[in-house]
Amino acid sequence: MTDVTATLEGRNAAPRQDNQDPDLFGQTPSQTVGPFFHYGLPWKGGADLVGKSDLGARPELFGEAHYVLNLSAPTGTPRGEAIELVGTVRDAEGAPVADAMIEIWQANAEGRYRSEDDARDDAAIDPHFVGFGRSSTSDEGAYRFRTIMPGRVPGPDGTLQAPHIAVSVFARGVLNRLATRVYFAGSEGLDTDAVLAQVPEERRGTLLARSEKEGVWTLDIALGGPDETVFFDL
Amino acid sequence: MSAPVSYRRGDAGMPRDLVPEYRSTVLRAPQQPRIEIPHTLTETTGPSGCWDRLMGKAAADLTAQHRGEPIGQRIVVSGRVLDEDGRPVPDTVMEIWQANAAGRYIHAKDSWDAPLDPNFTGAGRIVTDADGRYRFTTIRPGAYPWGNHKNAWRPAHIHLSLLGPAFATRLVTQMYFPDDPLIEIDPIANAIPMPYRQRMVSRFDIATTQPNRALGYLFDVVLKGREQTPFEEDGHD
């Protein structure tokens, strides 16, 4: 009969690994934003980069005494053409996503980012424009930003990118932030844009906002299904 | 102008998009593969130096946002925000939100009947210092049931949101607590393969614990690092 205890003395307690374990050091994994972020992330005015409204938050989802988020204080009107960017977020079956959060990041009208890592001196910072915004989606899955039309920024190898806005989509059920871009139908540089060039031609339309009304650009975001939005690996 | 320095891509600890055990992923996970794009100025920049204007002043003590003290176990959560090379990420905003001690969110759509606490909102934000350090005082959140499957319970967790220096470094994650048996059976935590899942489990720390006040937990957040170190000239000012 085998002595089942024979190997026990050679065993060691399994080391308990956690966040502080040097052997595990590396990127903190991404997790979903969940359905209850509204009192923690999207502030009043967060979706109005021109700074004149409470756009972006959904304070009706929690008591007024629990609004601890920012109230934006507009400092002035940014330069450039004011636009609205609107759309609906839908799932793979076309149902509206009522608990998504959309973030945008963009350059100002001159094509300059308000960032330490944009050190160019040939385009100026606009003191009245940051270029970062957040919008919750409504019960109908709609998001809406007021911002300015971004200028063109440099791309790889001396190219110039077409005007675009970087977009992140967060939602319950989305474990990794979904990164995409909004381009503007008919704008300059679309056919030479180095990022758009990575996207198969038949899917580029999912990144092109269209305007049927002066100053209002529409782009729906499909998380799946036949018109699935192109998402990027960053 | 020199070309922007790229960030690294997600490592082996990033979750898959489709995790059928976590039912909400089924109709919300993209079905097409993500398309790899070059990192341009758009991806290597992010808003800096304007946190107050964007998100308001720091709110680091979640136990002091209302007239009275919230119910529950007071805790301190502290640590550093680092890049993959171990360098501190200073001056970056970190936002947190969580359920109260009973596991209830202050949210109209949280329909669980555990009690709300009028003295606890559960939302905070802070900007990291020059060494990438942050520190929150809060209440240990409770576990709560959810509708994913029969008898499903989320392990206690704090939601964290970080922008980091660039669009490419954006991260939303959750911090868990040591010795929580629910982690092992939670489909959201389990979207991360072992051993990487353990990166999300904080460590109890007696040195961080405040005598007669609050238990201390350590949690470092590691953001994507640069593809290569930017060239720095010695003695150049």
Interface residues (C-beta under 8 A of the other chain):
Chain A: R16 Q17 D18 N19 Q20 D21 L24 F25 G26 Q27 T28 P29 S30 Q31 T32 V33 G34 P35 F36 F37 H38 Y39 G40 L41 W43 G46 E60 L61 F62 G63 A65 H66 V68 L69 N70 L71 S72 A73 T75 D91 A92 E93 A95 V97 D99 E103 W105 A107 Y113 R114 S115 E116 D117 D118 A119 R120 V130 G131 F132 V153 P154 G155 P156 Q161 H164 A166 S168 F170 A171 R172 G173 V174 L175 N176 R177 L178 A179 R181 A194 V195 Q198 V199 R203 L223 G224 G225 E228 T229 V230 F231 F232 D233 L234
Chain B: M1 A3 P4 Y7 R9 G10 D11 A12 G13 M14 P15 R16 D17 V19 Y22 R23 S24 T25 V26 L27 R28 A29 P30 Q31 Q32 P33 R34 I35 E36 I37 P38 H39 T40 L41 T42 E43 T44 T45 G46 P47 S48 G49 C50 R53 L54 M55 G56 A59 Q65 H66 G79 E84 G86 E95 I96 W97 A99 Y105 I106 H107 A108 K109 D110 P118 T121 G122 A123 G124 H159 S161 P165 A166 F167 A168 R170 L171 V172 T173 Q174 M175 P178 I188 A189 A191 I192 P195 Y196 R197 Q198 R199 M200 V201 S202 R203 L218 F219 D220 V221 V222 L223 K224
